[in-house]
Amino acid sequence: MSFVQAVTLAARGVKLVPLSHEHETGLRAAAADGELWKLRVTSVPEPDQTGGYIASALDMREAGNRFAFAVTDEASGSVLGSSSYHDILPAVKRLEIGYTWYAARCQRTHVNTTCKLLMLTHAFETLACHVVGWRTDNFNFASQRAIERLGARKDGVIRGHALRRDGTIRDTVMYSLRSGEWPEVKAQLLYLLDKPRHAD
C-alpha cells in the first residue's frame, strides 16, 4: 500500500484532486496563462508537453515517489495549476511539496496559501509525517520567499544539483518543517487566509 493514498482535499473554494489525463486541457490552459513554461526556474510544461508531464507524474505515482494534484476551482472545476508530494520516504515519514505552479491569474491570491494549508494538514495530521521539505532553484527568489513565509527552515544549498530546462546546472536550496513546528505554522496560515487582502 502506498504511503500517500488517493485523496481529494478542499477548502475555501480550492480543491486538490489526483492529477489525471482528463486534466490535460485545463492544465495546458493554466500554463498558457502567463506563458509560465518560459520561466527557466520552474517545472511548468510547455503546451505540447502537457500530456507527457501528466504521464510522467502518473509513472512516479505508480513508483510511490510522487503524488501529483490538479489544483482546481471548486465551483467551476477549472484547473488553476498543480502541486505534488514528492521524494516520499515512508520509512522516516518524510515527504516534500513541490512541482507547484499556478496560472498567472491565481498568483498573489489565496490559492497557494490554501493549497499549502491543505497539503501540510494532510501530511502532518493524516499521514503523521515527521518532516515536510521543499526545494527550489537558487535563482527562484520568489519561491524562496514564499517558502520562508510559511515558516520553513532553510537547511542549506546543494551545489551543482540539477539541470534547468535551458541546460544550465542549478544549485538547489533546501527547506524543511518539522511536525513540532506545524501548530504554529498552521495558526499563521489561517491568520493569513482570514485577514483582509490588499493589493500589493
N, C-alpha and C positions, 0 to 999 in steps of 0.2 A: 504494500500500500504506500502511495506517495505521501511524503510529509505534508505537502500542500495539496489539499483536495480541491476539486472544482467548487467554487463558491461565487456567489454574487453579493456584492457589498454596495449599500446605498445610503445616502444621507444628503439632505439639503439640496435636493434636485439633481444630484450627481449619482450615476450608477456605474459601477465597475462590473463588467461581465466577462467571462472567459473569452479570450480572443479566438475567433474562428474565421474561416474563409468567407462567411457571409458578411463580415465587416470590411471586406476589401474596398468596395466602392466608397464607403463612408470614411475609411482611413485615408484613402487617396485624396479625397476632398479636404480632409483636415490638414494633411501635409501641404496641399496646394495653397491653403490659407496662410500666406506669408512666405511661400516657397522655402519651407523650412529645411529642405534637403540641401540647400545651398550653403548652410552654416557648416563650417568644417569641423566644429567641435560637438556635433550631435549625431545621433544614430537614426535620424529620420529617413525613411526610404524615399528614393525618387519615385515619381508616379508609376513608371513602368516596372518598378521593382517591388511594388506593394504586395503582390501575391507571393513572391519569394520570401519577403520579410515575414509574412504570416506563416508560411510553410516552415521556415527556419525556427520560428518561435514554437510551433507545434512539435517539431522534432525535439527541441530542447525540453519541452514539457514531458514528452514521452520518455526522455532520458532521465528526467527527475531533477534537472538543474536550473530550470526556468519555468515560471508560470506567468504568462502574459495576459493582461486585461485590456479590453477595449473600454475606454472612458467615454461614457455616453451621457446625453441629456436625458434625465429620467422621464420628462414629459413628452418629448418628441421622438426620443430614440436615436437622434442624430449622434454621430461619432465625433467626439471632441479631441481625441488623442489616444495615447496608450501609455501604460506603465506596467512594470513587471516586478515580481520577486525573482531573484536570480542568485547564482552561486549559493544554492541551497545546501546546507550541511546539516542533515538531520542528527548526526551523532553528537554534535555540540550545540544543537538548536540555534543555529545562526543562519541568517539569510541576508541578502542585500536588496535594496529597492533601486531600480534603475530602468534603463531603456525608456525613460519618461520624456514625453513631449506632448504639446497641445497646439491646436490651431491658434493662429495669431490672435483671433478674437477672444480667446479664453485666457490669454496671458494677462497677468496683473488683475485677475479676478479671484473669486473664492474657490475656483475649481481645483487648483493644485493643493491648497491647504486642506480642502475637504478630502481629496484623494489620499494625502499623507495621513490624515486622521484615520480614515477608514483602513488603510493598509497597515499602519502601525498598531491600531487597536486589534486587528485580526492577528497580527504577528505576535504581539505580546500577550494578549488576553485569551486567544483561542489556541494558537499554536504553541504558546508558552516558550517563545524564543528567549534566549538569554541576551542575544546581541542582534541588532539590525544595523547593517552597514550601508554606506553609499560610496561610490567612486565617481570621479569626474575629471575631465581634461584640465590640465593645469592652466590653460588659457580660457576655460569656460568660467569666467569670473561671476557671471550671473547665477550659474548653478551653484558655485561655491557659496555665494551669499545666501541663496535660498536654503541650502542645507544647514548653514550655520544659524540661520534664523530659526530653524526647527529646534535648535538646542543640541545638535550632534557635536561630538568632539572630533577635532582633526587628529587623526592617528599618525599621519606622515605622508610622504610622497614616494611613490615607486618610480624611479627614473628609467627612461627608455622602455616603457611598459607595453605600449600597444601602437598599432598603426592607425592613423587617421584616414579618412576617405581619400584625401589628396596624396597619400603615400608618405607623408612625414610621420616621424615617430614621436609620440606624445609621452610626457610624464603624467602619471595618474595620482590625483590627490585622494586620499582615503579618509573616510569619516566613519564614526560608529556611535551608537546609542545603546546603553545597557538597560536591562529591564528595571533596575532600581532607579534609573533616571526618568523612566517613562511617565510616572504620575505627574511630575512637574511639567514635562513637555506636553502631555495631554491637556493639562489645565491651560497652558499657554496657547495651544492651537484652538481650543474652544473660545478663549478670550479673543483671539484674533478674528475668529469667524463671527462672533457675536457683536463686536464693536462696529459702529458705523464706518462704512468705507468712504474714503475721499479720493478724488482723482489726484494722481501724483503729478 
